[in-house]
Structures are given as C-alpha cells and as structure tokens.
Amino acid sequence: MVFNLFHTKKEKNLRAAFVDNNRQDMDTLISMITKYSNNSFNITSYDIYLNGESFLSEFSTNKYDIVFLDIFMDKLTGVDVAFELRKTDKNVQIVFCTTSNEFATESYQVDAFYYLVKPFSDSNIQNLIHKLSSFDFELSQFITLPGGIKIYPRNIIYTEYENHKIIIYQKDGNNPCFRMSQHQWEEMICNYSYIVNCFKGVIVNLYEVESKTDNSFSMSNGETLPISRRNIKDINTIYSDFLFQKLRKDMLK
C-alpha cells in the first residue's frame, strides 16, 4: 500500500518502507517522523508491510531510499530481512526499530544507518531526522561492475560505448572499461535522475555539465558531447528540471 506525505519547501525527497508487525508502533513512528521533518528531509512516499515476508516479496533494488525494520517479528526477523535485502541492494539505508539493543552487533553487519529503541522518544526521533537531513544519499550510492569493481555514479563524468565495451570517465581519473552491451549498462545506470543518455552510446552525469548549447554538452573535464536531435526536447526538459532542483538544493544549504 502506497501513501503520500505532502510538505512544502523540502528538498530531500525520499522513498521509504516501514516493516513492523505492530501497526500501532508503525503509525506512531510515521506520525513522529512527519512531525519532526524539516526543510532538508522529506519522505514523499512510503509503503507499509506487516511482516518481513510480504516486504521481501515486493522488494526490488533501488525501490527505496530508506527502510524502517522492526527486529522482533514472526517468522523472519528484521535482521533476517536486512541480510536478504543486502544481497541485492547495498545502497538502501536501514533503520532498525526494536524494544532491545541486543542486536546491535548484527546492525553493524548489515551496515544499518540507525538503531531506534521502542518506545520511540522525541529526542531519539529528532536525532534520527538530524542525521538523515545531513546525509547525502546520492553521494553514498554505488553500483558494482563486472569483476567486483565498485563505482559511485556521482563520480562519473560521462560514459561511452565502443567495440562492445563500456568506458567510464570519472572525476578521479580512474576510467574502468568492461564488456557489456549499451542496453544492459543503461538499465544499470540510468535509474539515477541525474544520469542521462544524451546520444547513441553516450551517457552523461548532469552534475558534471559545465554548459549546454542547442546540440552539445560541455563537460567538467573539457570534453564536448553531442545531444541527440531526435531526443533533444526530452533532454532539454530533463536538464531544466535538474537545474531547478539543484538550485533549490543549493539554496537550502
């Protein structure tokens, strides 16, 4: 079930899941998070699950930015669920909710973001919101390439497809090259809103665009990349939306 939260003047638009077999605890948590949300933190939509099994059956990589997991549930515990989702999604942030801190060690093993002890207190929720507000979800996101190489999409300047291989040009000068079809690569990388396919075989990171003309992007490393004439209208809209959101984000810093 999907719910929407409506706030104004918010920038960090996050997708969340709440997994708890106690609906009253879940509703209390959602209410408190809504109460203490601020100008740099906003859960725009969320799903609720009353057990770990239903959550895992609908879970997919990059579906959520943050998952609130109760630890003590029937059958699968929150820890069991966390280990399962970590098999496919290394980026989603996990917040454990529990009546005991006895699973603190396991929370580190799945790289949990925070540990909320029930009953929820105002100070604990406020501290969580503060940490979430200052956390840059985009910078923390990474993908794993063939061969186990880990890259951060925000570190990409652009990529190109040549001779059945993908070449990634990065800000740190490390430019991995690997065999993969352009279609497969697009499915892996283009679900990030700032990553755009601008021309056949060319994908750019909009954060690294220094300037734009009617038919090209000038990138931060000095390269000029073409823009597809056929898709120029859509690309212009995407780029304009990106600049607007980036401006709002910068104003809230």
Buried (B, 14 or more C-beta within 10 A) or exposed (E): EEEEBEBEEBBBBBBBBBBBBBEEBBEBBBEBBEEBBBBBBBBBEBBBBBBBBEBBEEBEBBBBBBBBBBBBBEEBBBBBBBBBBBEEBBBBBBBBBBEEEEBEEBBEEBEBBBBBEBEBEEEBBBBBBBBBBEBEBBEEBBBEBEEEEEBBBBBBBBBBBEEEBBBBBBBEEEEBEEEBEBEEBBEBBEEBEBBBBBBEEBBBBBBBBEEBEEEBBBBEEEBEBEBBEEBEEEBEEBBEEBEEBBEEEEEBE
